[in-house]
């Protein structure tokens, strides 16, 4: 086998494998638990898909019926190699889905007394 034919194939293979995020399921669950305020085991992760560059999109369903759509950026194999493993995975960013049970955000408390300033009044918070 000629070395010239092997080098381009190895380079393509290295680039393709370097695009996938390296975060494992446990890391994904830990970051999700922090983002939605639940403990690991109280929710399931589904519909996981990965974009080029390490973005992972996924859905979360809690035991009590709350639904979230989340994403995070996982370090790709290429990024990990180039930084000698020094780039961390991002935190999970999750959005509660409207209409799902238990996921409605609480209303902000209304300010009273000296805390009620012109800006809070204009926002309807007092």
C-alpha positions in Angstrom: 0.0 0.0 0.0 1.3 3.4 -0.9 1.8 6.0 1.8 0.4 8.7 -0.5 -3.0 7.0 -0.7 -3.1 6.4 3.1 -2.4 9.9 4.3 -5.5 11.6 2.7 -7.8 8.8 3.9 -6.4 9.1 7.5 -6.8 12.9 7.4 -10.5 12.6 6.3 -11.2 10.0 9.0 -9.6 12.1 11.7 -11.6 15.2 10.7 -14.9 13.2 10.6 -14.4 11.6 14.0 -13.2 14.9 15.4 -16.6 16.6 14.8 -18.6 14.5 17.3 -19.1 15.7 20.8 -17.3 13.8 23.5 -19.8 14.2 26.4 -21.3 11.0 27.8 -24.8 10.3 28.9 -23.9 10.8 32.6 -22.5 14.3 31.9 -25.5 15.2 29.9 -27.8 14.1 32.7 -25.8 16.1 35.3 -25.9 19.3 33.3 -29.6 18.9 32.6 -30.4 18.2 36.3 -28.7 21.5 37.2 -30.6 23.4 34.4 -34.1 22.2 35.2 -33.7 22.0 39.0 -34.4 18.2 39.3 -32.2 15.3 40.4 -30.8 12.8 38.0 -33.3 10.0 37.7 -36.4 12.3 37.8 -36.4 12.8 34.1 -35.7 11.1 30.8 -33.7 12.4 27.8 -34.9 11.7 24.3 -34.6 12.9 20.7 -30.9 13.6 21.0 -29.4 15.0 17.9 -26.0 16.5 17.2 -25.0 19.4 15.0 -21.6 20.1 13.5 -19.4 21.9 16.0 -20.6 19.9 19.0 -24.1 21.3 19.7 -26.4 18.6 21.2 -30.1 19.2 21.0 -32.5 17.0 23.1 -35.9 16.8 24.8 -36.5 16.2 28.5 -39.6 14.7 30.1 -40.0 14.7 33.9 -41.9 12.2 35.9 -44.6 14.8 36.7 -45.2 15.7 33.1 -43.0 18.8 32.6 -41.4 19.0 29.2 -38.2 20.9 28.2 -36.2 21.4 25.1 -32.5 21.7 25.8 -29.1 22.1 24.2 -25.5 22.2 25.2 -22.2 22.4 23.5 -20.0 19.3 23.9 -16.3 19.4 23.2 -15.5 17.7 19.9 -12.7 15.2 19.6 -10.8 17.7 17.5 -11.2 20.5 20.1 -10.2 18.2 22.9 -7.1 17.1 21.0 -6.1 20.7 20.1 -6.6 22.0 23.6 -5.0 19.0 25.3 -8.4 18.3 27.0 -8.6 21.8 28.6 -11.9 22.9 27.0 -15.0 22.0 29.2 -18.4 21.1 27.9 -21.0 23.9 28.3 -23.8 24.0 30.8 -27.2 22.8 29.5 -29.7 25.5 28.4 -33.3 24.4 28.8 -36.6 26.0 28.0 -39.9 24.8 29.6 -42.4 23.9 26.9 -45.7 25.9 27.1 -48.6 23.7 28.2 -46.6 21.0 29.8 -47.6 20.1 33.3 -45.4 21.5 36.1 -43.2 23.6 33.9 -45.0 27.0 34.0 -42.7 29.7 35.4 -43.8 31.3 38.6 -45.1 34.9 38.4 -42.6 37.5 39.7 -43.6 38.8 43.1 -44.9 42.4 43.2 -42.7 44.9 45.0 -44.2 47.1 47.7 -43.0 50.0 49.8 -39.6 51.5 49.2 -38.5 48.8 46.7 -41.2 50.0 44.3 -39.4 52.5 42.0 -40.4 54.0 38.7 -38.9 51.2 36.6 -40.8 48.5 38.6 -44.0 50.5 38.3 -43.5 50.8 34.5 -43.0 47.0 34.3 -46.3 46.5 36.3 -44.4 44.9 39.2 -45.9 47.0 42.0 
